[in-house]
Amino acid sequence: MEKNTLYKNIALKKYNSWKVGGTAEKLYICADKELLSEGINHKRITPPFTFIGLGSNLLIRDGGVKGTVIIMHGGLSKINLEKDIFYAEAGVSCSKLSKFIARNSFIHSAFLAGIPGTIGGALAMNAGCYGSETWDFVENVLVINDKGEQFKRTKNEYITQYRKVINKKKLDEYFLATWMKFPKGIKEDAEKDIKLLLKERKEAQPLNWPTAGSTFRNPPNHFAAKLIEECGLKGFTIGGAQISNKHANFIINLGDASASDIEKLIDYTIKKVLEITNICLETEIKIIGEY
Ligand SMILES: Cc1cc2nc3c(=O)[nH]c(=O)nc-3n(C[C@H](O)[C@H](O)[C@H](O)COP(=O)(O)OP(=O)(O)OC[C@H]3O[C@@H](n4cnc5c(N)ncnc54)[C@H](O)[C@@H]3O)c2cc1C
């Protein structure tokens, strides 16, 4: 598909890691920030907007998404290092940025290597693991609003929490790029950290199945995976959706799952865990679209 072009009625299955969901009423692959601004400004690209990175934290319902879906991965892909500050556009994959940082002899980027999303998605989710989160390293971000206006914002314009990012003024904006700072270190150490983290994740997670990673947030003082496992739900299946036998917080698509199978399994898990433990799980994944 051509970049910077608006399409109608495009299937979204290939734009999310669960490989489910309906169609986008309109879809635009963004490869140029200025063209995106211009398109929105001239009302060629119209709201409501849904920005998607690699769709690795998304459940797109079978009824599809109204409005314009804006795809960032494969489009906005600039990355560079200038005066110890890393600049990455929102469509750059976390793994690519992590390796770029290590190759330039900066450390602490390993956590990004195992996150199969884009930097835009990581900014929106404050993605993290192994004790580090995306916003720990953010200096500034470039955002765009529904009118196509772009602004450079500082980190202190946001409240950042566990998998949650809130603009203090509650502005509806989307991430186009970021400037990040990492500590200087030894290249070989940084690259070794990445290899080790990827090995650990391969052992612990069902990475050979379509999944969206952790389905539920960890409740305070608990681990969602442990609660689900203790409720005997490992391997529980609805339609083509199954609670992974390898990691109970992962729901896998066995091949022919619909978004509705996955959502039913999510609802069932919440109900069962609440009944048995009195703890109400909340989803970490974002659910979008029409039934
Ligand atoms: C195997 C596996 C392992 C995972 N491990 C981890 C982990 O360790 N830690 C972790 O935090 N997550 C993990 N995840 C979840 C996921 O990879 C992260 O949340 C990631 O940051 C999502 O990025 P994405 O580009 O795929 O975002 P998407 O799934 O495309 O979108 C996620 C949300 O962000 C919004 N969004 C996306 N791009 C933008 C943008 N440019 N501007 C504004 N909003 C935007 C979307 O609208 C949506 O609400 C894992 C997922 C998988 C499949």
The ligand as an SDF file (V2000), in Angstrom:
LIG
                    3D

 53 58  0  0  0  0  0  0  0  0999 V2000
    4.6770  -10.6930   23.1700 C   0  0  0  0  0  0  0  0  0  0  0  0
    4.3740   -9.3420   23.7610 C   0  0  0  0  0  0  0  0  0  0  0  0
    5.1050   -8.8870   24.8390 C   0  0  0  0  0  0  0  0  0  0  0  0
    4.8420   -7.6360   25.4040 C   0  0  0  0  0  0  0  0  0  0  0  0
    5.5800   -7.2150   26.4650 N   0  0  0  0  0  0  0  0  0  0  0  0
    5.3550   -5.9920   26.9920 C   0  0  0  0  0  0  0  0  0  0  0  0
    6.1300   -5.5140   28.0900 C   0  0  0  0  0  0  0  0  0  0  0  0
    7.0340   -6.1750   28.5790 O   0  0  0  0  0  0  0  0  0  0  0  0
    5.8450   -4.3050   28.5910 N   0  0  0  0  0  0  0  0  0  0  0  0
    4.8580   -3.5300   28.0800 C   0  0  0  0  0  0  0  0  0  0  0  0
    4.6530   -2.4290   28.5820 O   0  0  0  0  0  0  0  0  0  0  0  0
    4.0970   -3.9450   27.0550 N   0  0  0  0  0  0  0  0  0  0  0  0
    4.3350   -5.1440   26.4940 C   0  0  0  0  0  0  0  0  0  0  0  0
    3.5610   -5.5770   25.4420 N   0  0  0  0  0  0  0  0  0  0  0  0
    2.4420   -4.7390   24.9520 C   0  0  0  0  0  0  0  0  0  0  0  0
    2.8140   -3.7670   23.8250 C   0  0  0  0  0  0  0  0  0  0  0  0
    3.8790   -4.2650   23.0370 O   0  0  0  0  0  0  0  0  0  0  0  0
    3.1510   -2.3840   24.3560 C   0  0  0  0  0  0  0  0  0  0  0  0
    2.0820   -1.8220   25.0520 O   0  0  0  0  0  0  0  0  0  0  0  0
    3.5800   -1.4330   23.2180 C   0  0  0  0  0  0  0  0  0  0  0  0
    4.0490   -0.2360   23.7640 O   0  0  0  0  0  0  0  0  0  0  0  0
    2.4320   -1.1080   22.2700 C   0  0  0  0  0  0  0  0  0  0  0  0
    2.9820   -0.4660   21.1480 O   0  0  0  0  0  0  0  0  0  0  0  0
    2.2360   -0.5160   19.7460 P   0  0  0  0  0  0  0  0  0  0  0  0
    2.9880    0.3330   18.7910 O   0  0  0  0  0  0  0  0  0  0  0  0
    2.0120   -1.9050   19.3310 O   0  0  0  0  0  0  0  0  0  0  0  0
    0.8820    0.1770   20.1600 O   0  0  0  0  0  0  0  0  0  0  0  0
   -0.5880   -0.2100   19.6600 P   0  0  0  0  0  0  0  0  0  0  0  0
   -0.9330   -1.5530   20.1780 O   0  0  0  0  0  0  0  0  0  0  0  0
   -0.6890    0.0320   18.2170 O   0  0  0  0  0  0  0  0  0  0  0  0
   -1.4470    0.8590   20.4660 O   0  0  0  0  0  0  0  0  0  0  0  0
   -1.5610    0.8030   21.8660 C   0  0  0  0  0  0  0  0  0  0  0  0
   -2.2860    2.0610   22.3390 C   0  0  0  0  0  0  0  0  0  0  0  0
   -1.4890    3.1870   22.0800 O   0  0  0  0  0  0  0  0  0  0  0  0
   -2.1600    4.0740   21.1870 C   0  0  0  0  0  0  0  0  0  0  0  0
   -1.1470    4.6210   20.2680 N   0  0  0  0  0  0  0  0  0  0  0  0
   -0.3430    3.9220   19.4250 C   0  0  0  0  0  0  0  0  0  0  0  0
    0.4610    4.7670   18.7670 N   0  0  0  0  0  0  0  0  0  0  0  0
    0.1460    6.0080   19.1880 C   0  0  0  0  0  0  0  0  0  0  0  0
    0.6340    7.3240   18.8690 C   0  0  0  0  0  0  0  0  0  0  0  0
    1.6030    7.5230   17.9770 N   0  0  0  0  0  0  0  0  0  0  0  0
    0.0810    8.3770   19.5210 N   0  0  0  0  0  0  0  0  0  0  0  0
   -0.9010    8.1990   20.4220 C   0  0  0  0  0  0  0  0  0  0  0  0
   -1.4130    6.9940   20.7620 N   0  0  0  0  0  0  0  0  0  0  0  0
   -0.8810    5.9100   20.1430 C   0  0  0  0  0  0  0  0  0  0  0  0
   -3.1950    3.2410   20.4810 C   0  0  0  0  0  0  0  0  0  0  0  0
   -4.2820    4.0190   20.0100 O   0  0  0  0  0  0  0  0  0  0  0  0
   -3.6080    2.2930   21.6060 C   0  0  0  0  0  0  0  0  0  0  0  0
   -4.5040    2.9090   22.4940 O   0  0  0  0  0  0  0  0  0  0  0  0
    3.8160   -6.8250   24.8640 C   0  0  0  0  0  0  0  0  0  0  0  0
    3.0730   -7.2840   23.7610 C   0  0  0  0  0  0  0  0  0  0  0  0
    3.3560   -8.5190   23.2100 C   0  0  0  0  0  0  0  0  0  0  0  0
    2.5780   -8.9780   22.0070 C   0  0  0  0  0  0  0  0  0  0  0  0
  1  2  1  0
  2  3  1  0
  2 52  2  0
  3  4  2  0
  4  5  1  0
  4 50  1  0
  5  6  2  0
  6  7  1  0
  6 13  1  0
  7  8  2  0
  7  9  1  0
  9 10  1  0
 10 11  2  0
 10 12  1  0
 12 13  2  0
 13 14  1  0
 14 15  1  0
 14 50  1  0
 15 16  1  0
 16 17  1  0
 16 18  1  0
 18 19  1  0
 18 20  1  0
 20 21  1  0
 20 22  1  0
 22 23  1  0
 23 24  1  0
 24 25  2  0
 24 26  1  0
 24 27  1  0
 27 28  1  0
 28 29  2  0
 28 30  1  0
 28 31  1  0
 31 32  1  0
 32 33  1  0
 33 34  1  0
 33 48  1  0
 34 35  1  0
 35 36  1  0
 35 46  1  0
 36 37  1  0
 36 45  1  0
 37 38  2  0
 38 39  1  0
 39 40  1  0
 39 45  2  0
 40 41  1  0
 40 42  2  0
 42 43  1  0
 43 44  2  0
 44 45  1  0
 46 47  1  0
 46 48  1  0
 48 49  1  0
 50 51  2  0
 51 52  1  0
 52 53  1  0
M  END
$$$$
